[in-house]
Amino acid sequence: MAKRRGGPRPTVGWREWVRLEDLTTTPIKAKIDTGARTSSLHAFGLALRDSPDGTVATFEVHPLQRSAKQSDRVEIAVQGFREIRSSSGHQERRPVIRTPITLGGHRFDIDITLTSRDEMGFRMLLGRVALRNRFLIDPGRSFCLGDNP
């Protein structure tokens, strides 16, 4: 473990289990993606509506890869919108939510963009902003912080 201000940084692999307790009770297998600035989550059936307090997103989280058997319905305030360019060059305006994440016993708030990730292997990408100054990344390893919690 490398030292940082406040103590050593734990190491994460190229994929790790995360918990988004405010969105689903089931852990999600996330891909650690330092090429992505922002984290993203597969939001099935995403709908946006205006409320007196701002925009609200309603969607389902399907936490298990390649399965729609389990889903959790979520309604959460939208913090804003971001223009995101995918690895294929496609640009998309996505809603951004802020929620706590737990990664290997470390809990902190992150911004997550909502999008359809049906074509992707992982339901969640954890981008470099969420990881910055918190973790070291070893791209040759997986589940450094433990198996499915």
C-alpha positions in Angstrom: 0.0 0.0 0.0 1.3 3.4 -0.9 1.1 6.2 1.7 -0.9 9.3 1.2 -2.0 12.1 3.4 -4.2 10.5 6.0 -2.7 7.1 5.7 -2.1 4.3 3.2 -4.3 3.8 0.1 -5.9 0.4 -0.5 -5.5 -1.2 -3.8 -8.4 -2.0 -6.1 -8.3 -4.3 -9.2 -9.9 -3.8 -12.6 -13.2 -5.0 -11.2 -14.6 -4.8 -7.7 -17.8 -5.3 -5.8 -19.5 -2.0 -4.7 -22.6 -1.3 -2.7 -25.0 1.5 -3.5 -27.2 1.1 -0.4 -29.5 4.1 -1.3 -30.3 2.5 -4.6 -30.2 -1.3 -4.1 -29.6 -3.9 -1.4 -27.6 -6.1 -3.8 -23.9 -5.6 -4.4 -22.9 -4.6 -8.0 -19.9 -5.8 -9.9 -18.2 -2.6 -11.1 -15.5 -2.1 -13.7 -12.8 0.2 -12.6 -12.3 2.6 -15.5 -9.5 5.2 -15.2 -10.3 6.2 -18.8 -13.7 7.4 -17.7 -13.8 10.6 -15.7 -17.3 10.1 -14.4 -18.8 6.9 -12.9 -21.9 5.6 -14.6 -24.8 3.2 -13.8 -27.1 1.2 -15.9 -30.6 2.8 -15.4 -33.3 0.6 -16.9 -36.5 2.5 -17.9 -35.1 5.9 -17.0 -37.7 8.6 -16.8 -37.1 12.2 -15.8 -39.8 14.6 -14.4 -39.8 18.1 -13.0 -40.8 18.7 -9.5 -41.0 21.8 -7.3 -37.6 20.9 -5.9 -36.0 20.2 -9.3 -35.6 17.2 -11.7 -36.3 13.7 -10.4 -35.1 10.5 -12.0 -37.1 7.3 -11.8 -35.5 4.1 -13.0 -34.8 0.4 -12.1 -31.4 -0.9 -11.0 -30.7 -4.4 -12.3 -27.6 -5.1 -10.1 -26.8 -8.6 -11.5 -24.8 -8.7 -14.8 -26.7 -10.3 -17.7 -29.9 -10.6 -15.7 -33.1 -8.6 -15.2 -34.5 -11.1 -12.6 -33.7 -8.8 -9.7 -34.5 -5.1 -9.9 -35.0 -2.2 -7.5 -37.1 0.8 -8.4 -35.4 4.1 -7.5 -36.6 7.7 -7.4 -33.8 10.2 -6.7 -33.1 13.9 -7.2 -31.0 14.8 -10.3 -28.0 17.0 -9.4 -27.5 18.2 -13.0 -26.6 17.0 -16.5 -23.3 16.2 -18.2 -22.3 15.7 -21.8 -20.5 12.4 -21.9 -18.5 11.0 -24.9 -18.5 7.2 -25.0 -15.4 5.2 -26.0 -17.1 4.8 -29.4 -17.2 8.6 -29.8 -21.0 8.9 -29.3 -22.0 12.0 -27.2 -24.9 11.8 -24.8 -26.4 14.2 -22.3 -26.9 12.3 -19.1 -28.5 13.0 -15.7 -26.2 13.0 -12.7 -27.1 11.8 -9.3 -25.1 11.9 -6.0 -25.2 8.9 -3.8 -23.0 7.1 -1.2 -20.9 4.1 -2.3 -19.2 1.5 -0.3 -16.1 0.0 -1.8 -14.1 -2.4 0.4 -15.4 -0.9 3.7 -14.7 2.6 2.5 -17.9 4.7 2.2 -18.0 8.1 0.4 -20.3 10.1 -1.8 -19.9 10.0 -5.6 -21.5 11.5 -8.7 -22.9 8.9 -11.1 -24.4 9.5 -14.5 -27.4 7.4 -15.5 -27.5 5.7 -18.9 -28.5 2.5 -20.7 -25.6 0.0 -20.4 -27.5 -2.9 -21.9 -24.8 -3.5 -24.5 -22.0 -3.4 -21.9 -20.6 -6.2 -19.7 -20.8 -4.3 -16.5 -23.8 -2.6 -14.9 -21.5 0.1 -13.4 -18.3 1.9 -14.3 -16.3 3.5 -11.5 -14.5 6.5 -13.0 -11.3 8.1 -11.9 -12.8 11.1 -10.1 -14.4 8.7 -7.6 -11.1 6.8 -7.1 -8.8 9.8 -7.0 -6.7 10.2 -3.8 -8.6 7.2 -2.2 -7.2 4.1 -4.0 -4.4 2.6 -6.0 -5.3 0.6 -9.1 -3.7 -2.7 -10.1 -5.1 -3.5 -13.5 -3.7 -7.0 -13.4 -5.9 -8.0 -10.4 -9.6 -8.4 -9.6 -11.6 -8.1 -6.4 -8.6 -6.9 -4.3 -11.1 -5.7 -1.6 -12.9 -9.1 -1.4 -15.4 -11.3 -3.1 -19.1 -10.6 -3.3 -19.9 -9.1 0.1 
